Amino acid sequence: MDAIDLIIPIVILLVTLFYRFIYKKTEFSLEKLEGKNVIITGASWGIGAEVAYHCALNKASKIIIAARRTSLLEKVRDKCSHLSNKQSRIKVVTCDLGIEEECVRLVRESLDFFKDSNDDSRIDLLILNHTHSVFERINFSDPTGALEKTRNLTNVNFIGFAALAHHAIPHMSTSSNSSTIIVVTTLLAEISLGMSWAYSATKSAINSYFNCLRDQLSHAKLPIRVTIVHLGAVNTEQWQSNIAKFPKFWFGSSSFIAKDPGETAEVILRSGLRGEKAVWFPWYTIFVSIIYGVVPEIGRLIGRFIEDTLFS
Ligand SMILES: NC(=O)c1ccc[n+]([C@@H]2O[C@H](COP(=O)([O-])OP(=O)(O)OC[C@H]3O[C@@H](n4cnc5c(N)ncnc54)[C@H](OP(=O)(O)O)[C@@H]3O)[C@@H](O)[C@H]2O)c1
């Protein structure tokens, strides 16, 4: 190995660490949410509900919370209303975001709700968070079933995100201040477990798509920012039901490796308001991704171990 092959990665690492922890260290207040019109998808529980609570606590003007289950959304709405001291207006939109027409309806209903006294309507923050996940072995004797699952996840996770962004963009670019699309994604886009085949694939697609979309928006001189938030494990109910399958001696407490959903929601909002292009939370997950890329054999061993422990 030439010396240069060692020097280049070390310099890249040092510059990255300097940029992340010294240059960009400034804290950023969520008070910037005040007066904003926000759409949050997948807000009926988990991380999406926590994002809604932070928007309400920080007095966002109008908040749309969207998912399929009305009863859960209504509970989130009531808590938001309480947290904002009734200063934020919150609307529930029940919709299946795996269907394009429903994505169009969500944007239309949001624009109606966001209308001000001049009949103008603007979307400040579009938070694409909803997800459908499948963790299971592929049944190779049922090709139609495997493709059906792939198509289903693609429609909800990928086409749903793209449809919402494209239908919202014409109503974001009219905003005098720049507006932001926040895309919530996962480390599993980079380190695919075999059993997360379709989920990982849709999340990888999202990452590439929204990175390109950001460039296209900039080329078209539209003042819309795109923030991609890559998450490691988060201690949601979904996560807890998965971790319950781990042997007790392994992690002891599920929160040992999984982050708090409220803290995660704060990071998502702060990154978007700050206009960051990409954020990894917790920050060291990017190194997991790098190790997986550089030494795939180790990544695959760890993946197999997790799969066998979690899902067998
Ligand atoms: N939890 C983690 O450990 C973790 C780790 C990495 C990344 N993430 C990412 O973080 C985001 C939120 O994850 P989470 O753990 O909070 O997920 P979750 O608990 O499974 O919640 C998913 C949300 O999406 C909604 N949803 C699902 N299918 C939908 C559809 N067809 N149409 C509309 N809404 C739909 C669900 O509500 P309804 O069922 O009521 O529709 C729910 O509100 C996701 O993008 C996920 O990939 C999570």
The ligand as a Tripos MOL2 file, in Angstrom:
@<TRIPOS>MOLECULE
LIG
   48    52     1     0     0
SMALL
NO_CHARGES

@<TRIPOS>ATOM
      1 N1        -37.7910    3.0080   15.1130 N.am      1 LIG1
      2 C1        -36.5630    2.8020   14.6680 C.2       1 LIG1
      3 O1        -35.7420    2.1190   15.3110 O.2       1 LIG1
      4 C2        -36.1110    3.4500   13.3570 C.ar      1 LIG1
      5 C3        -34.7820    3.2650   12.9880 C.ar      1 LIG1
      6 C4        -34.3250    3.8250   11.8010 C.ar      1 LIG1
      7 C5        -35.2010    4.5810   11.0160 C.ar      1 LIG1
      8 N2        -36.4960    4.7420   11.3800 N.ar      1 LIG1
      9 C6        -37.3580    5.5280   10.4830 C.3       1 LIG1
     10 O2        -38.0900    6.4830   11.2300 O.3       1 LIG1
     11 C7        -39.3720    6.6820   10.6270 C.3       1 LIG1
     12 C8        -40.4440    6.4800   11.6880 C.3       1 LIG1
     13 O3        -40.2610    5.1910   12.2360 O.3       1 LIG1
     14 P1        -41.1290    4.6340   13.4740 P.3       1 LIG1
     15 O4        -40.2940    3.6470   14.1710 O.co2     1 LIG1
     16 O5        -41.7490    5.7530   14.2300 O.co2     1 LIG1
     17 O6        -42.2390    3.8400   12.6350 O.3       1 LIG1
     18 P2        -43.5910    3.1990   13.1610 P.3       1 LIG1
     19 O7        -43.6400    3.2500   14.6440 O.co2     1 LIG1
     20 O8        -43.7300    1.8740   12.4700 O.co2     1 LIG1
     21 O9        -44.6750    4.2120   12.5790 O.3       1 LIG1
     22 C9        -44.8820    4.3080   11.2210 C.3       1 LIG1
     23 C10       -45.8960    5.4080   10.9620 C.3       1 LIG1
     24 O10       -46.2210    5.3880    9.5680 O.3       1 LIG1
     25 C11       -47.6220    5.2810    9.4280 C.3       1 LIG1
     26 N3        -47.9270    4.5190    8.2080 N.ar      1 LIG1
     27 C12       -47.5770    3.2410    7.9200 C.ar      1 LIG1
     28 N4        -48.0640    2.8930    6.7150 N.ar      1 LIG1
     29 C13       -48.7290    3.9890    6.2260 C.ar      1 LIG1
     30 C14       -49.4640    4.2550    5.0350 C.ar      1 LIG1
     31 N5        -49.6380    3.3180    4.0840 N.pl3     1 LIG1
     32 N6        -50.0210    5.4700    4.8800 N.ar      1 LIG1
     33 C15       -49.8870    6.4240    5.8290 C.ar      1 LIG1
     34 N7        -49.2150    6.2420    6.9840 N.ar      1 LIG1
     35 C16       -48.6420    5.0220    7.1760 C.ar      1 LIG1
     36 C17       -48.0950    4.5720   10.7030 C.3       1 LIG1
     37 O11       -49.4140    4.9080   11.0420 O.3       1 LIG1
     38 P3        -50.7120    4.0520   10.6270 P.3       1 LIG1
     39 O12       -50.3980    2.6220   10.8980 O.co2     1 LIG1
     40 O13       -51.7800    4.6400   11.5160 O.co2     1 LIG1
     41 O14       -50.9400    4.3570    9.1930 O.co2     1 LIG1
     42 C18       -47.1850    5.2140   11.7360 C.3       1 LIG1
     43 O15       -47.6930    6.4570   12.1380 O.3       1 LIG1
     44 C19       -39.4690    5.7120    9.4690 C.3       1 LIG1
     45 O16       -39.2200    6.3760    8.2510 O.3       1 LIG1
     46 C20       -38.3910    4.6780    9.7570 C.3       1 LIG1
     47 O17       -37.8660    4.1080    8.5800 O.3       1 LIG1
     48 C21       -36.9760    4.1920   12.5250 C.ar      1 LIG1
@<TRIPOS>BOND
     1     1     2 1
     2     2     3 2
     3     2     4 1
     4     4     5 ar
     5     4    48 ar
     6     5     6 ar
     7     6     7 ar
     8     7     8 ar
     9     8     9 1
    10     8    48 ar
    11     9    10 1
    12     9    46 1
    13    10    11 1
    14    11    12 1
    15    11    44 1
    16    12    13 1
    17    13    14 1
    18    14    15 2
    19    14    16 1
    20    14    17 1
    21    17    18 1
    22    18    19 2
    23    18    20 1
    24    18    21 1
    25    21    22 1
    26    22    23 1
    27    23    24 1
    28    23    42 1
    29    24    25 1
    30    25    26 1
    31    25    36 1
    32    26    27 ar
    33    26    35 ar
    34    27    28 ar
    35    28    29 ar
    36    29    30 ar
    37    29    35 ar
    38    30    31 1
    39    30    32 ar
    40    32    33 ar
    41    33    34 ar
    42    34    35 ar
    43    36    37 1
    44    36    42 1
    45    37    38 1
    46    38    39 2
    47    38    40 1
    48    38    41 1
    49    42    43 1
    50    44    45 1
    51    44    46 1
    52    46    47 1
@<TRIPOS>SUBSTRUCTURE
     1 LIG1         1 GROUP 0 **** ****
